[in-house]
Amino acid sequence: MTTRVWDYLPEYAVEKDDILDAVAKVFGSGQLVLGESVKGFEAEFAAYHGLPYATGVDNGTNALKLALQALGVGPGDEVVTVSNTAAPTVVAIVGTGATPVFVDVREDDFLIDTEQVEAAITPRTKVLLPVHLYGQSVDMEPLRRIADRHGLKILEDCAQSHGARHHGRLTGTMGDAAAFSFYPTKVLGAYGDGGAVVTADETTDRAMKQLRYYGMDKVYYVVRTPGHNSRLDEVQAEILRRKLTRLDAYVAGRGAVARRYEEQLADVTGPGGLLLPATNPGNTHVYYVYVVRHPKRDAIIEALKAYDIHLNISYPWPVHTMSGFEHLGRPEGSLPVTEKLAGEIFSLPMYPSLSEGLQDKVIGALREVLARV
């Protein structure tokens, strides 16, 4: 049996009736675009975060892009972020006409090095964009102090951190706005694309709802440019409403899988060998992906294919090294920690419905491979 890092079918087998009921409800509602399911999900997703506003959009990339525009970012501005992220983070910034400015990450947790942020700020900086990568929160307190000192906004990239907490606070509640993706692999995943932006600011929310609907304030009347057609689909919204009630259970399931890895791989880890994810004090890690490190990563991944285990690398190419971003002028060697990690990290299977049998298969094979690489 082929084993991969993610599989939705075991979860679907359990939730099938509810998912299909959600589809039937929308198809029988008489309204297929921006109907009661989107409105309901927006209200419930905002309430989950203890915030007054949420806007559903078509995907996580546009959640970031429209949120940046709602916060006033445009051509000529700069946004401080990381290169150790999925490309959509940077694609969204470039899409507004702004310039991404990269800072390096910390080697122990792969997250933005807040001690390097202030040196990256210029008079053109408008927003700080921390990425809560792999399911763990950035250290937000020093970032908030820096933003306040320089009069900047913070947009949290929460695509990988649904339900994660930092000293008790949910990610998405510590900035001026937060963008989420509901791509199927996410902790809260749809059955297709989807995204949302949450905020406590009414002006930002109003701008988001205009931007996602051609820039219109009322039907056929544009008040803001550039506008977009970036609406969350009614079917996905209704599915997400059902799955939101199970989000905490998904987080608990991922935590249980992570604990089994920690317990059963503890004796084969250490400096110069396999390194497991570190959870920072005060954080609740939701393990969107279970990212480990080893200096012989490529050999390990190749050897595991003989066991029909196919692992993933998140991410093999730092954004600043991609040819599509050469114009940003950050050559290889400019972000040494990010570049080092890209050669060592890889992901083990992680999803709440991962069976103990499949996990044992992965653990056993990995132990055998580690003994001989």
DRENZAGU-298216 format. One record per residue (C-alpha): residue number from 1; residue in three letters; x, y, z. Coordinates in steps of 0.1 Angstrom, whole numbers, plus 2048, in hexadecimal, padded with zeros to 3 digits. Layout:
BEGIN
+-----+------+-----+-----+-----+
! pos ! code !   X !   Y !   Z !
+-----+------+-----+-----+-----+
! NUM !  ALA !   X !   Y !   Z !
...
+-----+------+-----+-----+-----+
This chain:
BEGIN
+-----+------+-----+-----+-----+
! pos ! code !   X !   Y !   Z !
+-----+------+-----+-----+-----+
!   1 !  MET ! 800 ! 800 ! 800 !
!   2 !  THR ! 80E ! 822 ! 7F6 !
!   3 !  THR ! 814 ! 839 ! 813 !
!   4 !  ARG ! 814 ! 85F ! 80D !
!   5 !  VAL ! 816 ! 87D ! 824 !
!   6 !  TRP ! 7F1 ! 884 ! 821 !
!   7 !  ASP ! 7D1 ! 872 ! 818 !
!   8 !  TYR ! 7AD ! 87F ! 81C !
!   9 !  LEU ! 79B ! 85E ! 814 !
!  10 !  PRO ! 79B ! 84F ! 837 !
!  11 !  GLU ! 78C ! 86F ! 845 !
!  12 !  TYR ! 773 ! 870 ! 828 !
!  13 !  ALA ! 768 ! 84D ! 830 !
!  14 !  VAL ! 75D ! 858 ! 852 !
!  15 !  GLU ! 74F ! 87A ! 849 !
!  16 !  LYS ! 740 ! 871 ! 827 !
!  17 !  ASP ! 71B ! 875 ! 831 !
!  18 !  ASP ! 721 ! 897 ! 840 !
!  19 !  ILE ! 735 ! 8A3 ! 822 !
!  20 !  LEU ! 71B ! 897 ! 809 !
!  21 !  ASP ! 6FF ! 8A6 ! 81E !
!  22 !  ALA ! 712 ! 8C8 ! 81D !
!  23 !  VAL ! 713 ! 8C6 ! 7F7 !
!  24 !  ALA ! 6EE ! 8BD ! 7F4 !
!  25 !  LYS ! 6E5 ! 8D9 ! 80C !
!  26 !  VAL ! 6F6 ! 8F3 ! 7F5 !
!  27 !  PHE ! 6E9 ! 8E4 ! 7D5 !
!  28 !  GLY ! 6C5 ! 8E5 ! 7E3 !
!  29 !  SER ! 6C8 ! 908 ! 7F2 !
!  30 !  GLY ! 6C1 ! 91C ! 7D2 !
!  31 !  GLN ! 6E0 ! 932 ! 7D7 !
!  32 !  LEU ! 702 ! 926 ! 7CB !
!  33 !  VAL ! 717 ! 945 ! 7D0 !
!  34 !  LEU ! 71C ! 959 ! 7F0 !
!  35 !  GLY ! 6FE ! 94A ! 801 !
!  36 !  GLU ! 6F7 ! 93E ! 824 !
!  37 !  SER ! 713 ! 925 ! 826 !
!  38 !  VAL ! 72E ! 93F ! 820 !
!  39 !  LYS ! 71D ! 957 ! 838 !
!  40 !  GLY ! 71A ! 93C ! 852 !
!  41 !  PHE ! 73D ! 930 ! 84E !
!  42 !  GLU ! 74B ! 953 ! 851 !
!  43 !  ALA ! 738 ! 959 ! 871 !
!  44 !  GLU ! 742 ! 938 ! 880 !
!  45 !  PHE ! 767 ! 93A ! 876 !
!  46 !  ALA ! 769 ! 95E ! 884 !
!  47 !  ALA ! 759 ! 952 ! 8A4 !
!  48 !  TYR ! 771 ! 935 ! 8A7 !
!  49 !  HIS ! 78D ! 94E ! 8A8 !
!  50 !  GLY ! 77A ! 966 ! 8BF !
!  51 !  LEU ! 77A ! 981 ! 8A4 !
!  52 !  PRO ! 75D ! 994 ! 895 !
!  53 !  TYR ! 766 ! 991 ! 870 !
!  54 !  ALA ! 76F ! 977 ! 856 !
!  55 !  THR ! 76E ! 978 ! 830 !
!  56 !  GLY ! 76D ! 958 ! 81C !
!  57 !  VAL ! 781 ! 958 ! 7FC !
!  58 !  ASP ! 78A ! 93F ! 7E0 !
!  59 !  ASN ! 7AC ! 934 ! 7EC !
!  60 !  GLY ! 7C8 ! 93B ! 805 !
!  61 !  THR ! 7DE ! 94E ! 7ED !
!  62 !  ASN ! 7C2 ! 967 ! 7E6 !
!  63 !  ALA ! 7BB ! 969 ! 80B !
!  64 !  LEU ! 7DE ! 976 ! 80F !
!  65 !  LYS ! 7DD ! 98D ! 7F1 !
!  66 !  LEU ! 7BC ! 99D ! 7F8 !
!  67 !  ALA ! 7C5 ! 9A0 ! 81D !
!  68 !  LEU ! 7E4 ! 9B3 ! 814 !
!  69 !  GLN ! 7D0 ! 9CA ! 7FD !
!  70 !  ALA ! 7B6 ! 9CF ! 818 !
!  71 !  LEU ! 7D3 ! 9DA ! 82F !
!  72 !  GLY ! 7DE ! 9F4 ! 815 !
!  73 !  VAL ! 7FB ! 9E1 ! 805 !
!  74 !  GLY ! 801 ! 9E9 ! 7E0 !
!  75 !  PRO ! 81C ! 9F1 ! 7C7 !
!  76 !  GLY ! 83C ! A00 ! 7D6 !
!  77 !  ASP ! 836 ! 9F1 ! 7F8 !
!  78 !  GLU ! 84A ! 9D6 ! 80A !
!  79 !  VAL ! 83E ! 9B9 ! 81E !
!  80 !  VAL ! 857 ! 9A7 ! 836 !
!  81 !  THR ! 853 ! 981 ! 836 !
!  82 !  VAL ! 867 ! 961 ! 832 !
!  83 !  SER ! 874 ! 94C ! 815 !
!  84 !  ASN ! 86F ! 92C ! 829 !
!  85 !  THR ! 84A ! 929 ! 81F !
!  86 !  ALA ! 833 ! 91D ! 804 !
!  87 !  ALA ! 837 ! 932 ! 7E5 !
!  88 !  PRO ! 813 ! 940 ! 7E7 !
!  89 !  THR ! 81D ! 956 ! 805 !
!  90 !  VAL ! 835 ! 969 ! 7EE !
!  91 !  VAL ! 81F ! 966 ! 7CF !
!  92 !  ALA ! 804 ! 979 ! 7E2 !
!  93 !  ILE ! 81B ! 995 ! 7EB !
!  94 !  VAL ! 828 ! 999 ! 7C8 !
!  95 !  GLY ! 805 ! 998 ! 7BB !
!  96 !  THR ! 7FD ! 9B8 ! 7CD !
!  97 !  GLY ! 81A ! 9CA ! 7BC !
!  98 !  ALA ! 82E ! 9CA ! 7DD !
!  99 !  THR ! 851 ! 9BD ! 7E3 !
! 100 !  PRO ! 857 ! 9A0 ! 7FB !
! 101 !  VAL ! 875 ! 9A5 ! 812 !
! 102 !  PHE ! 883 ! 985 ! 821 !
! 103 !  VAL ! 891 ! 97F ! 843 !
! 104 !  ASP ! 8A0 ! 95D ! 84D !
! 105 !  VAL ! 890 ! 944 ! 864 !
! 106 !  ARG ! 89B ! 933 ! 885 !
! 107 !  GLU ! 8AB ! 911 ! 881 !
! 108 !  ASP ! 899 ! 901 ! 89E !
! 109 !  ASP ! 875 ! 908 ! 894 !
! 110 !  PHE ! 878 ! 914 ! 870 !
! 111 !  LEU ! 864 ! 934 ! 878 !
! 112 !  ILE ! 86D ! 958 ! 871 !
! 113 !  ASP ! 88A ! 965 ! 885 !
! 114 !  THR ! 87A ! 983 ! 896 !
! 115 !  GLU ! 89C ! 990 ! 89F !
! 116 !  GLN ! 8A3 ! 997 ! 87A !
! 117 !  VAL ! 883 ! 9A8 ! 872 !
! 118 !  GLU ! 88A ! 9CB ! 87D !
! 119 !  ALA ! 8A9 ! 9CD ! 867 !
! 120 !  ALA ! 894 ! 9C5 ! 848 !
! 121 !  ILE ! 87B ! 9E2 ! 84E !
! 122 !  THR ! 87F ! A00 ! 837 !
! 123 !  PRO ! 869 ! A1F ! 831 !
! 124 !  ARG ! 856 ! A0B ! 817 !
! 125 !  THR ! 84C ! 9EE ! 82F !
! 126 !  LYS ! 827 ! 9EC ! 834 !
! 127 !  VAL ! 820 ! 9C9 ! 842 !
! 128 !  LEU ! 832 ! 9AE ! 855 !
! 129 !  LEU ! 826 ! 98B ! 849 !
! 130 !  PRO ! 830 ! 96F ! 861 !
! 131 !  VAL ! 829 ! 94B ! 856 !
! 132 !  HIS ! 81D ! 933 ! 870 !
! 133 !  LEU ! 82F ! 917 ! 85E !
! 134 !  TYR ! 828 ! 8F2 ! 861 !
! 135 !  GLY ! 80E ! 8F7 ! 87D !
! 136 !  GLN ! 820 ! 90C ! 896 !
! 137 !  SER ! 81D ! 930 ! 8A0 !
! 138 !  VAL ! 838 ! 94B ! 89B !
! 139 !  ASP ! 843 ! 95D ! 8BA !
! 140 !  MET ! 82B ! 97A ! 8B6 !
! 141 !  GLU ! 833 ! 990 ! 8D4 !
! 142 !  PRO ! 853 ! 99F ! 8C6 !
! 143 !  LEU ! 844 ! 9A1 ! 8A4 !
! 144 !  ARG ! 827 ! 9B6 ! 8B1 !
! 145 !  ARG ! 83F ! 9CD ! 8C4 !
! 146 !  ILE ! 853 ! 9D3 ! 8A4 !
! 147 !  ALA ! 834 ! 9D9 ! 88F !
! 148 !  ASP ! 826 ! 9F2 ! 8A9 !
! 149 !  ARG ! 848 ! A04 ! 8AB !
! 150 !  HIS ! 849 ! A09 ! 885 !
! 151 !  GLY ! 824 ! A0E ! 87F !
! 152 !  LEU ! 820 ! 9EE ! 86B !
! 153 !  LYS ! 804 ! 9D5 ! 867 !
! 154 !  ILE ! 807 ! 9B0 ! 86D !
! 155 !  LEU ! 7F7 ! 996 ! 856 !
! 156 !  GLU ! 7F9 ! 973 ! 863 !
! 157 !  ASP ! 7FD ! 957 ! 84A !
! 158 !  CYS ! 7E8 ! 93B ! 85B !
! 159 !  ALA ! 7E6 ! 924 ! 83D !
! 160 !  GLN ! 7F7 ! 908 ! 852 !
! 161 !  SER ! 7EC ! 911 ! 875 !
! 162 !  HIS ! 7C6 ! 90C ! 879 !
! 163 !  GLY ! 7C0 ! 907 ! 89E !
! 164 !  ALA ! 7E4 ! 90E ! 8A9 !
! 165 !  ARG ! 7EA ! 923 ! 8C8 !
! 166 !  HIS ! 804 ! 93A ! 8D6 !
! 167 !  HIS ! 802 ! 93F ! 8FB !
! 168 !  GLY ! 7DD ! 936 ! 8F9 !
! 169 !  ARG ! 7D5 ! 94D ! 8DC !
! 170 !  LEU ! 7CB ! 93E ! 8BA !
! 171 !  THR ! 7E0 ! 946 ! 89C !
! 172 !  GLY ! 7CD ! 95F ! 888 !
! 173 !  THR ! 7C4 ! 975 ! 8A6 !
! 174 !  MET ! 7E5 ! 986 ! 8AC !
! 175 !  GLY ! 7E9 ! 99C ! 88D !
! 176 !  ASP ! 7D4 ! 9B6 ! 87C !
! 177 !  ALA ! 7C6 ! 99B ! 864 !
! 178 !  ALA ! 7CD ! 976 ! 85D !
! 179 !  ALA ! 7CA ! 962 ! 83D !
! 180 !  PHE ! 7C1 ! 93D ! 83C !
! 181 !  SER ! 7C1 ! 922 ! 822 !
! 182 !  PHE ! 7A8 ! 905 ! 821 !
! 183 !  TYR ! 7BB ! 8F1 ! 806 !
! 184 !  PRO ! 7B2 ! 8CC ! 80C !
! 185 !  THR ! 7D2 ! 8C3 ! 81E !
! 186 !  LYS ! 7CE ! 8DE ! 838 !
! 187 !  VAL ! 7C5 ! 8D8 ! 85D !
! 188 !  LEU ! 7A3 ! 8E6 ! 853 !
! 189 !  GLY ! 7A0 ! 8DB ! 82F !
! 190 !  ALA ! 785 ! 8DF ! 815 !
! 191 !  TYR ! 77D ! 8C7 ! 7F8 !
! 192 !  GLY ! 78D ! 8E0 ! 7E0 !
! 193 !  ASP ! 79B ! 903 ! 7E4 !
! 194 !  GLY ! 790 ! 91D ! 7FD !
! 195 !  GLY ! 79E ! 938 ! 814 !
! 196 !  ALA ! 794 ! 952 ! 82D !
! 197 !  VAL ! 7A0 ! 972 ! 83E !
! 198 !  VAL ! 798 ! 97A ! 863 !
! 199 !  THR ! 79C ! 99C ! 873 !
! 200 !  ALA ! 78F ! 9B0 ! 891 !
! 201 !  ASP ! 78E ! 9D0 ! 87B !
! 202 !  GLU ! 76E ! 9D9 ! 86A !
! 203 !  THR ! 77F ! 9EE ! 850 !
! 204 !  THR ! 796 ! 9D2 ! 845 !
! 205 !  ASP ! 778 ! 9BA ! 844 !
! 206 !  ARG ! 764 ! 9D2 ! 82E !
! 207 !  ALA ! 781 ! 9D5 ! 816 !
! 208 !  MET ! 785 ! 9AF ! 815 !
! 209 !  LYS ! 761 ! 9AA ! 80B !
! 210 !  GLN ! 763 ! 9C4 ! 7F0 !
! 211 !  LEU ! 784 ! 9B7 ! 7E2 !
! 212 !  ARG ! 777 ! 993 ! 7DF !
! 213 !  TYR ! 759 ! 99F ! 7CC !
! 214 !  TYR ! 767 ! 9B4 ! 7AF !
! 215 !  GLY ! 76D ! 9D2 ! 7C7 !
! 216 !  MET ! 747 ! 9D6 ! 7C9 !
! 217 !  ASP ! 736 ! 9E6 ! 7E7 !
! 218 !  LYS ! 714 ! 9DD ! 7D9 !
! 219 !  VAL ! 709 ! 9C9 ! 7BB !
! 220 !  TYR ! 717 ! 9D7 ! 79B !
! 221 !  TYR ! 728 ! 9F5 ! 7AC !
! 222 !  VAL ! 74E ! 9F4 ! 7B0 !
! 223 !  VAL ! 75D ! A0A ! 7CB !
! 224 !  ARG ! 780 ! 9FB ! 7CE !
! 225 !  THR ! 79A ! 9F0 ! 7B5 !
! 226 !  PRO ! 7A9 ! 9D9 ! 7AE !
! 227 !  GLY ! 78D ! 9C1 ! 7B6 !
! 228 !  HIS ! 78D ! 99C ! 7B1 !
! 229 !  ASN ! 775 ! 97F ! 7AC !
! 230 !  SER ! 781 ! 96B ! 7CB !
! 231 !  ARG ! 762 ! 95E ! 7DC !
! 232 !  LEU ! 761 ! 93F ! 7F2 !
! 233 !  ASP ! 74C ! 924 ! 7E2 !
! 234 !  GLU ! 72B ! 91C ! 7F3 !
! 235 !  VAL ! 732 ! 8F6 ! 7F2 !
! 236 !  GLN ! 754 ! 8FA ! 801 !
! 237 !  ALA ! 746 ! 912 ! 81C !
! 238 !  GLU ! 72C ! 8F9 ! 826 !
! 239 !  ILE ! 745 ! 8DD ! 828 !
! 240 !  LEU ! 75C ! 8F3 ! 83D !
! 241 !  ARG ! 73F ! 8FC ! 855 !
! 242 !  ARG ! 73C ! 8D7 ! 85C !
! 243 !  LYS ! 761 ! 8D0 ! 85F !
! 244 !  LEU ! 767 ! 8EF ! 875 !
! 245 !  THR ! 753 ! 8DD ! 891 !
! 246 !  ARG ! 76D ! 8C2 ! 88F !
! 247 !  LEU ! 78C ! 8D8 ! 88D !
! 248 !  ASP ! 797 ! 8D3 ! 8B1 !
! 249 !  ALA ! 793 ! 8AD ! 8AC !
! 250 !  TYR ! 7A9 ! 8AF ! 88D !
! 251 !  VAL ! 7C3 ! 8C2 ! 8A1 !
! 252 !  ALA ! 7C2 ! 8A8 ! 8BD !
! 253 !  GLY ! 7C6 ! 88C ! 8A3 !
! 254 !  ARG ! 7E4 ! 89C ! 894 !
! 255 !  GLY ! 7F3 ! 8A0 ! 8B7 !
! 256 !  ALA ! 7EE ! 87B ! 8BE !
! 257 !  VAL ! 801 ! 872 ! 89D !
! 258 !  ALA ! 81D ! 88A ! 8A6 !
! 259 !  ARG ! 821 ! 87A ! 8C9 !
! 260 !  ARG ! 824 ! 857 ! 8BA !
! 261 !  TYR ! 840 ! 864 ! 8A4 !
! 262 !  GLU ! 851 ! 874 ! 8C1 !
! 263 !  GLU ! 84F ! 855 ! 8D7 !
! 264 !  GLN ! 859 ! 83B ! 8BD !
! 265 !  LEU ! 875 ! 84F ! 8AD !
! 266 !  ALA ! 884 ! 85E ! 8CC !
! 267 !  ASP ! 8A1 ! 845 ! 8CD !
! 268 !  VAL ! 8AC ! 84D ! 8A9 !
! 269 !  THR ! 8AD ! 872 ! 8AC !
! 270 !  GLY ! 8C9 ! 88A ! 8B5 !
! 271 !  PRO ! 8E3 ! 8A3 ! 8A9 !
! 272 !  GLY ! 8EF ! 89A ! 886 !
! 273 !  GLY ! 8D3 ! 881 ! 881 !
! 274 !  LEU ! 8AD ! 883 ! 880 !
! 275 !  LEU ! 89E ! 8A2 ! 890 !
! 276 !  LEU ! 879 ! 8A3 ! 899 !
! 277 !  PRO ! 864 ! 8C2 ! 89A !
! 278 !  ALA ! 869 ! 8D9 ! 8B8 !
! 279 !  THR ! 84B ! 8EA ! 8C9 !
! 280 !  ASN ! 853 ! 90B ! 8D8 !
! 281 !  PRO ! 848 ! 913 ! 8FC !
! 282 !  GLY ! 825 ! 921 ! 8FD !
! 283 !  ASN ! 81C ! 912 ! 8DB !
! 284 !  THR ! 802 ! 8F9 ! 8D1 !
! 285 !  HIS ! 80F ! 8E8 ! 8B2 !
! 286 !  VAL ! 7F4 ! 8DB ! 89A !
! 287 !  TYR ! 80D ! 8C8 ! 883 !
! 288 !  TYR ! 7FF ! 8D2 ! 861 !
! 289 !  VAL ! 81D ! 8BF ! 855 !
! 290 !  TYR ! 835 ! 8AB ! 86A !
! 291 !  VAL ! 857 ! 8B8 ! 85F !
! 292 !  VAL ! 877 ! 8A7 ! 869 !
! 293 !  ARG ! 89B ! 8AD ! 860 !
! 294 !  HIS ! 8B9 ! 898 ! 856 !
! 295 !  PRO ! 8D9 ! 8A1 ! 844 !
! 296 !  LYS ! 8D5 ! 883 ! 82D !
! 297 !  ARG ! 8B0 ! 88B ! 825 !
! 298 !  ASP ! 8B2 ! 883 ! 800 !
! 299 !  ALA ! 8C0 ! 860 ! 806 !
! 300 !  ILE ! 8A6 ! 859 ! 820 !
! 301 !  ILE ! 889 ! 863 ! 80A !
! 302 !  GLU ! 897 ! 84F ! 7ED !
! 303 !  ALA ! 89C ! 830 ! 803 !
! 304 !  LEU ! 878 ! 832 ! 811 !
! 305 !  LYS ! 86A ! 82E ! 7EE !
! 306 !  ALA ! 874 ! 80A ! 7EF !
! 307 !  TYR ! 85B ! 806 ! 80B !
! 308 !  ASP ! 841 ! 818 ! 7F6 !
! 309 !  ILE ! 843 ! 836 ! 80D !
! 310 !  HIS ! 843 ! 857 ! 7FA !
! 311 !  LEU ! 84B ! 875 ! 80F !
! 312 !  ASN ! 84A ! 89B ! 808 !
! 313 !  ILE ! 861 ! 8B8 ! 80C !
! 314 !  SER ! 852 ! 8D9 ! 818 !
! 315 !  TYR ! 864 ! 8EB ! 809 !
! 316 !  PRO ! 881 ! 8E0 ! 7F2 !
! 317 !  TRP ! 887 ! 902 ! 7E3 !
! 318 !  PRO ! 887 ! 922 ! 7F8 !
! 319 !  VAL ! 872 ! 93C ! 7E7 !
! 320 !  HIS ! 890 ! 954 ! 7E2 !
! 321 !  THR ! 8A3 ! 939 ! 7CE !
! 322 !  MET ! 887 ! 934 ! 7B4 !
! 323 !  SER ! 88C ! 942 ! 792 !
! 324 !  GLY ! 86A ! 953 ! 793 !
! 325 !  PHE ! 876 ! 969 ! 7AF !
! 326 !  GLU ! 899 ! 972 ! 7A2 !
! 327 !  HIS ! 88E ! 996 ! 79E !
! 328 !  LEU ! 88D ! 999 ! 7C4 !
! 329 !  GLY ! 8B3 ! 998 ! 7C5 !
! 330 !  ARG ! 8B8 ! 97F ! 7E1 !
! 331 !  PRO ! 8D4 ! 967 ! 7D5 !
! 332 !  GLU ! 8DA ! 945 ! 7E3 !
! 333 !  GLY ! 8EE ! 948 ! 803 !
! 334 !  SER ! 8DB ! 967 ! 80F !
! 335 !  LEU ! 8C4 ! 953 ! 826 !
! 336 !  PRO ! 8DB ! 938 ! 834 !
! 337 !  VAL ! 8C4 ! 927 ! 84D !
! 338 !  THR ! 8A7 ! 926 ! 834 !
! 339 !  GLU ! 8BE ! 916 ! 81A !
! 340 !  LYS ! 8CD ! 8FD ! 832 !
! 341 !  LEU ! 8AA ! 8F1 ! 83D !
! 342 !  ALA ! 89F ! 8ED ! 819 !
! 343 !  GLY ! 8BA ! 8D2 ! 815 !
! 344 !  GLU ! 8B1 ! 8BE ! 835 !
! 345 !  ILE ! 88B ! 8C0 ! 83C !
! 346 !  PHE ! 871 ! 8A7 ! 832 !
! 347 !  SER ! 84E ! 89E ! 83D !
! 348 !  LEU ! 841 ! 87E ! 84C !
! 349 !  PRO ! 81C ! 873 ! 846 !
! 350 !  MET ! 805 ! 889 ! 85B !
! 351 !  TYR ! 7E0 ! 88A ! 85C !
! 352 !  PRO ! 7C7 ! 883 ! 878 !
! 353 !  SER ! 7B9 ! 863 ! 868 !
! 354 !  LEU ! 7DC ! 854 ! 863 !
! 355 !  SER ! 7D9 ! 831 ! 870 !
! 356 !  GLU ! 7F1 ! 823 ! 88A !
! 357 !  GLY ! 7F9 ! 807 ! 871 !
! 358 !  LEU ! 804 ! 81F ! 856 !
! 359 !  GLN ! 817 ! 834 ! 86F !
! 360 !  ASP ! 829 ! 815 ! 87C !
! 361 !  LYS ! 832 ! 80C ! 858 !
! 362 !  VAL ! 842 ! 82E ! 854 !
! 363 !  ILE ! 854 ! 82E ! 875 !
! 364 !  GLY ! 861 ! 80B ! 870 !
! 365 !  ALA ! 86E ! 812 ! 84D !
! 366 !  LEU ! 87D ! 833 ! 858 !
! 367 !  ARG ! 890 ! 822 ! 874 !
! 368 !  GLU ! 89E ! 808 ! 85C !
! 369 !  VAL ! 8A9 ! 823 ! 844 !
! 370 !  LEU ! 8B9 ! 839 ! 85F !
! 371 !  ALA ! 8CD ! 81B ! 86B !
! 372 !  ARG ! 8DF ! 818 ! 849 !
! 373 !  VAL ! 8E1 ! 83B ! 83A !
+-----+------+-----+-----+-----+
